Amino acid sequence: MSLFKRMSQVFQQKANAALDKAEDPTQALDLSYQKMLENLQQVRRSIADVLTSQKRLEAQQATLSAQYDKLQGQARQALQQGQEDLARTALTRSTTVKSQIDQLTPQIEQLKTQEQSLEDTGQKLQAKLELFRSQKDTMKAQYTAAKASTSAMEGLTGLSENMTDVSMMIDRAQDKITGLQARAAAVGELADSGVLDNLAIGSAAQDDIEAQLKAGSHDSDVDYQLEAMKSQLGIGVGASSPSEAKGVSAGGSMIIRITGDSVYEVPTTVKPALDNLDEALDSAITREDQEAFSSSTDELIKLIHAMGKKLPDTDLRPSDLIVPSQDMTIEQAKKMLDEGPQGK
């Protein structure tokens, strides 16, 4: 089936559905009755037209008959006067007129037959119209009663459009009342517990715990930037070897393995920055925020690369930490956590 044909069928289906919804049976019955009345009037007009034609032909036939009788009388009168040629002319003309009279006779009979047929049709249509009128009145009464009964039942059961709107408004009002009651109860509990008494207007009052956490995060971030800058400048704390110049301090170091990558030795001075990144990774896994997880992983690997020294494969010291690779997903990280850390 072609696309256009399918579209045409869909359009017809929707048009029929719209017409069925808009159609009023009482109006349709009245229209049908009006059409039948128009047909009956058309039949009556046709009868009048046929009868008019019949009367016209009958009048023409009467005129020709009078002319024929006149020509016959003139022919007899000419013979009486001895004018045989004139009598012949009159008889010739009368013969022509007689032929015309004979041609009109079957036409008149045919019109009479048509008239009788139309009259029979009109009578049948009149009887059918009377029957349809009684049926129409009965059907209209039945439709009106059924419609009124349906409307009453829909109003009683709440299925009508008006009752549906009322029910929806009642439900929305009930939801608002429930929400306000819950909010009032919550505010009352907060007021009773004294929590609301500690709330300050604007930004003057700060949570002391939150302030300490922010300060610790700020200090760790500063430490991380300081160590990274030292590494870039080749400055170490008491560095006496290439490994210490890379950022591994004499005060202690950690062995960190990047999953699927290499092993690095980093100074313990970066532990606060590692702890902050660890908290960020744990929060991203809990929230299943892949973007935050990837961003924190990228910062972690940059820190290890900047502050640590890559160890050779022959170094078999166990890893203190195993961190995710740069392309690791949250699902892979969860699986690694479930399996447990595997040190080198």
C-alpha positions as CSV (number, residue, x, y, z in Angstrom):
1,M,0.0,0.0,0.0
2,S,1.4,3.4,-1.0
3,L,2.1,6.2,1.5
4,F,-0.4,8.5,-0.1
5,K,-3.1,5.8,0.0
6,R,-2.4,5.2,3.7
7,M,-2.5,8.9,4.4
8,S,-5.8,9.1,2.6
9,Q,-7.3,6.3,4.6
10,V,-6.1,7.9,7.9
11,F,-7.6,11.2,6.9
12,Q,-10.9,9.5,6.0
13,Q,-10.9,7.6,9.3
14,K,-10.4,10.8,11.3
15,A,-13.0,12.7,9.2
16,N,-15.5,10.0,9.8
17,A,-14.8,10.0,13.5
18,A,-15.2,13.8,13.7
19,L,-18.5,13.6,11.7
20,D,-19.8,10.8,13.9
21,K,-19.1,12.9,17.0
22,A,-20.7,16.1,15.5
23,E,-23.7,14.4,13.9
24,D,-27.0,14.9,15.7
25,P,-29.5,12.1,14.9
26,T,-32.6,14.4,15.3
27,Q,-31.1,16.9,12.8
28,A,-30.3,14.0,10.4
29,L,-33.9,12.7,10.6
30,D,-35.3,16.2,10.0
31,L,-33.0,16.6,7.0
32,S,-34.0,13.2,5.6
33,Y,-37.7,14.1,6.0
34,Q,-37.0,17.5,4.2
35,K,-35.3,15.6,1.3
36,M,-38.3,13.3,0.9
37,L,-40.7,16.3,0.9
38,E,-38.6,17.9,-1.8
39,N,-38.7,14.7,-3.9
40,L,-42.5,14.6,-3.5
41,Q,-42.7,18.2,-4.7
42,Q,-40.5,17.4,-7.6
43,V,-42.8,14.6,-8.6
44,R,-45.8,16.8,-8.4
45,R,-44.1,19.4,-10.6
46,S,-43.3,16.7,-13.1
47,I,-46.9,15.7,-13.2
48,A,-47.9,19.3,-13.8
49,D,-45.4,19.6,-16.6
50,V,-46.5,16.4,-18.3
51,L,-50.2,17.4,-18.0
52,T,-49.4,20.8,-19.4
53,S,-47.7,19.2,-22.4
54,Q,-50.7,16.8,-22.8
55,K,-53.2,19.7,-22.8
56,R,-51.1,21.6,-25.3
57,L,-51.1,18.7,-27.7
58,E,-54.8,18.1,-27.2
59,A,-55.5,21.8,-28.0
60,Q,-53.3,21.5,-31.1
61,Q,-55.2,18.4,-32.1
62,A,-58.5,20.1,-31.6
63,T,-57.4,23.0,-33.8
64,L,-56.2,20.6,-36.5
65,S,-59.6,18.7,-36.3
66,A,-61.5,21.9,-36.8
67,Q,-59.3,22.8,-39.8
68,Y,-59.8,19.4,-41.2
69,D,-63.6,19.7,-40.9
70,K,-63.4,23.1,-42.5
71,L,-61.4,21.8,-45.5
72,Q,-63.8,18.9,-46.0
73,G,-66.8,21.3,-46.0
74,Q,-65.0,23.6,-48.5
75,A,-64.3,20.6,-50.8
76,R,-68.0,19.6,-50.8
77,Q,-69.0,23.2,-51.5
78,A,-66.6,23.5,-54.4
79,L,-68.0,20.3,-56.0
80,Q,-71.5,21.7,-55.6
81,Q,-70.4,24.8,-57.6
82,G,-68.7,22.6,-60.2
83,Q,-65.1,23.7,-59.2
84,E,-63.5,20.3,-59.1
85,D,-59.9,21.6,-59.1
86,L,-60.7,23.7,-56.0
87,A,-62.3,20.7,-54.3
88,R,-59.2,18.6,-55.1
89,T,-57.0,21.3,-53.5
90,A,-59.2,21.4,-50.4
91,L,-59.1,17.6,-50.1
92,T,-55.3,17.5,-50.4
93,R,-54.9,20.0,-47.6
94,S,-57.4,18.1,-45.4
95,T,-55.4,14.9,-46.0
96,T,-52.2,16.6,-44.7
97,V,-54.1,17.9,-41.7
98,K,-55.5,14.4,-41.0
99,S,-51.9,13.0,-41.1
100,Q,-50.9,15.6,-38.4
101,I,-53.9,14.7,-36.3
102,D,-53.0,11.0,-36.5
103,Q,-49.4,11.8,-35.4
104,L,-50.5,13.7,-32.3
105,T,-52.8,10.9,-31.1
106,P,-50.0,8.5,-29.9
107,Q,-48.1,11.4,-28.4
108,I,-51.1,12.4,-26.3
109,E,-51.6,8.8,-25.2
110,Q,-47.9,8.5,-24.2
111,L,-48.2,11.7,-22.1
112,K,-51.3,10.3,-20.4
113,T,-49.4,7.1,-19.5
114,Q,-46.5,9.2,-18.1
115,E,-48.9,11.3,-16.1
116,Q,-50.6,8.2,-14.6
117,S,-47.2,6.7,-13.8
118,L,-46.1,9.9,-12.0
119,E,-49.3,10.0,-10.1
120,D,-48.8,6.4,-8.9
121,T,-45.2,7.3,-7.9
122,G,-46.4,10.4,-6.1
123,Q,-49.0,8.4,-4.2
124,K,-46.4,5.8,-3.1
125,L,-44.0,8.5,-2.1
126,Q,-46.7,10.3,-0.1
127,A,-47.5,7.1,1.8
128,K,-43.8,6.5,2.4
129,L,-43.4,10.1,3.6
130,E,-46.3,9.7,6.1
131,L,-44.8,6.5,7.5
132,F,-41.4,8.0,7.8
133,R,-42.8,11.1,9.6
134,S,-44.3,8.9,12.3
135,Q,-41.1,6.9,12.6
136,K,-39.1,10.1,12.7
137,D,-41.1,11.4,15.6
138,T,-40.7,8.1,17.5
139,M,-37.0,8.0,16.9
140,K,-36.5,11.6,17.9
141,A,-38.4,10.9,21.2
142,Q,-36.3,7.8,21.8
143,Y,-33.0,9.7,21.2
144,T,-34.0,12.6,23.4
145,A,-34.9,10.2,26.2
146,A,-31.7,8.2,25.8
147,K,-29.6,11.3,25.8
148,A,-31.3,12.6,28.9
149,S,-30.9,9.3,30.7
150,T,-27.2,9.1,29.7
151,S,-26.5,12.7,31.0
152,A,-28.3,11.9,34.2
153,M,-26.3,8.7,34.7
154,E,-23.0,10.4,33.9
155,G,-23.7,13.1,36.4
156,L,-24.7,10.5,39.0
157,T,-21.5,8.4,38.5
158,G,-19.2,11.4,38.0
159,L,-18.3,10.5,34.4
160,S,-19.6,13.7,32.9
161,E,-17.1,16.4,31.8
162,N,-18.4,18.9,34.4
163,M,-18.2,16.4,37.2
164,T,-14.7,15.4,36.1
165,D,-13.6,19.0,36.3
166,V,-15.2,19.4,39.7
167,S,-13.4,16.2,40.9
168,M,-10.1,17.4,39.6
169,M,-10.5,20.8,41.4
170,I,-11.4,19.0,44.6
171,D,-8.3,16.7,44.3
172,R,-6.0,19.7,43.7
173,A,-7.5,21.6,46.6
174,Q,-7.0,18.5,48.8
175,D,-3.4,18.2,47.7
176,K,-2.7,21.8,48.6
177,I,-4.4,21.4,52.0
178,T,-2.3,18.3,52.7
179,G,0.9,20.1,51.7
180,L,0.1,23.1,53.9
181,Q,-0.7,20.9,56.8
182,A,2.5,19.0,56.4
183,R,4.5,22.3,56.2
184,A,2.8,23.6,59.2
185,A,3.6,20.5,61.2
186,A,7.3,20.6,60.0
187,V,7.6,24.3,61.0
188,G,6.1,23.5,64.3
189,E,8.6,20.7,65.0
190,L,11.5,23.0,64.0
191,A,10.2,25.7,66.3
192,D,9.8,23.3,69.2
193,S,13.4,21.9,68.7
194,G,14.9,25.4,68.6
195,V,16.5,25.0,65.2
196,L,14.8,28.1,63.8
197,D,16.2,30.2,66.7
198,N,19.7,29.6,65.3
199,L,19.0,30.8,61.8
200,A,20.5,34.1,60.9
201,I,19.4,36.6,58.4
202,G,21.6,37.0,55.3
203,S,25.2,35.7,55.4
204,A,26.3,37.0,58.8
205,A,26.0,33.7,60.7
206,Q,28.0,30.7,59.5
207,D,28.1,27.1,60.5
208,D,31.4,26.6,62.4
209,I,31.7,23.0,61.2
210,E,31.2,24.1,57.6
211,A,33.7,26.9,58.0
212,Q,36.3,24.5,59.3
213,L,35.7,22.0,56.4
214,K,36.1,24.8,53.9
215,A,39.2,26.0,55.5
216,G,40.7,22.5,55.5
217,S,39.8,22.0,51.8
218,H,41.4,25.4,51.0
219,D,44.6,24.5,52.8
220,S,44.8,21.2,51.1
221,D,44.3,22.8,47.7
222,V,47.1,25.3,48.5
223,D,49.4,22.5,49.5
224,Y,48.6,20.7,46.3
225,Q,49.4,23.8,44.2
226,L,52.6,24.5,46.2
227,E,53.9,20.9,45.6
228,A,53.0,21.0,42.0
229,M,54.9,24.4,41.6
230,K,57.9,22.9,43.4
231,S,57.9,20.0,41.0
232,Q,57.7,22.2,37.9
233,L,60.6,24.4,39.2
234,G,62.7,21.3,40.3
235,I,62.7,22.4,43.9
236,G,62.5,19.7,46.6
237,V,62.5,19.8,50.3
238,G,66.0,18.8,51.2
239,A,66.4,17.1,47.8
240,S,69.6,15.3,47.3
241,S,68.7,12.9,44.6
242,P,66.8,12.9,41.3
243,S,63.9,11.2,43.0
244,E,63.7,13.8,45.7
245,A,63.9,16.6,43.1
246,K,60.8,15.1,41.4
247,G,58.8,15.6,44.6
248,V,59.6,12.5,46.7
249,S,60.7,14.1,50.0
250,A,63.0,12.6,52.5
251,G,60.3,12.7,55.1
252,G,58.5,9.7,53.6
253,S,56.9,8.4,50.4
254,M,53.9,6.4,49.2
255,I,53.7,3.8,46.4
256,I,50.6,4.5,44.2
257,R,49.5,2.3,41.4
258,I,47.4,3.7,38.6
259,T,45.0,1.0,37.4
260,G,46.1,-0.4,34.1
261,D,49.1,2.0,34.1
262,S,52.4,2.3,36.0
263,V,53.5,2.6,39.6
264,Y,54.6,5.9,41.1
265,E,56.4,6.9,44.3
266,V,55.0,10.2,45.7
267,P,55.8,12.1,48.8
268,T,53.5,11.9,51.8
269,T,53.1,15.6,51.7
270,V,50.5,15.2,49.0
271,K,48.3,13.0,51.2
272,P,45.9,15.9,52.1
273,A,45.3,16.6,48.4
274,L,44.9,12.9,47.8
275,D,42.3,12.7,50.6
276,N,40.3,15.5,49.1
277,L,40.3,13.9,45.7
278,D,39.4,10.6,47.3
279,E,36.3,12.2,48.9
280,A,35.4,13.8,45.6
281,L,35.6,10.4,43.8
282,D,33.6,8.7,46.5
283,S,30.9,11.4,46.3
284,A,30.8,11.1,42.5
285,I,30.4,7.3,42.7
286,T,27.6,7.7,45.3
287,R,25.8,10.2,43.1
288,E,26.7,8.2,39.9
289,D,28.0,11.4,38.4
290,Q,30.3,10.2,35.6
291,E,31.4,13.8,34.7
292,A,32.5,14.6,38.2
293,F,34.1,11.2,38.5
294,S,36.2,11.7,35.3
295,S,37.1,15.3,36.3
296,S,38.4,14.2,39.8
297,T,40.2,11.2,38.2
298,D,42.0,13.5,35.8
299,E,43.1,15.8,38.6
300,L,44.3,12.8,40.6
301,I,46.5,11.4,37.8
302,K,47.9,14.9,37.1
303,L,48.9,15.2,40.7
304,I,50.6,11.8,40.8
305,H,52.4,12.5,37.5
306,A,53.5,15.9,38.8
307,M,54.6,14.9,42.3
308,G,55.6,11.3,41.8
309,K,58.4,9.3,40.3
310,K,57.6,6.5,37.9
311,L,59.0,3.2,39.2
312,P,60.5,0.5,37.0
313,D,58.7,-2.8,36.4
314,T,61.5,-4.5,38.4
315,D,60.4,-2.7,41.6
316,L,58.2,-5.2,43.4
317,R,57.3,-3.1,46.5
318,P,53.6,-3.4,47.5
319,S,51.3,-0.5,46.6
320,D,50.0,1.8,49.3
321,L,47.2,3.0,47.1
322,I,45.5,1.9,43.9
323,V,43.7,4.7,42.0
324,P,41.4,4.5,39.0
325,S,42.7,5.1,35.5
326,Q,41.8,8.2,33.5
327,D,39.3,6.3,31.3
328,M,37.7,4.3,34.0
329,T,33.9,4.4,34.4
330,I,31.9,4.4,37.6
331,E,30.7,0.9,37.0
332,Q,34.3,-0.3,36.6
333,A,35.2,1.5,39.8
334,K,32.4,-0.1,41.7
335,K,33.4,-3.5,40.5
336,M,37.0,-2.9,41.5
337,L,35.8,-1.8,45.0
338,D,33.7,-5.0,45.3
339,E,36.7,-7.2,44.4
340,G,39.0,-5.4,46.8
341,P,42.4,-3.7,46.3
342,Q,45.2,-5.7,44.7
343,G,48.6,-4.4,45.4
344,K,51.6,-4.8,43.3
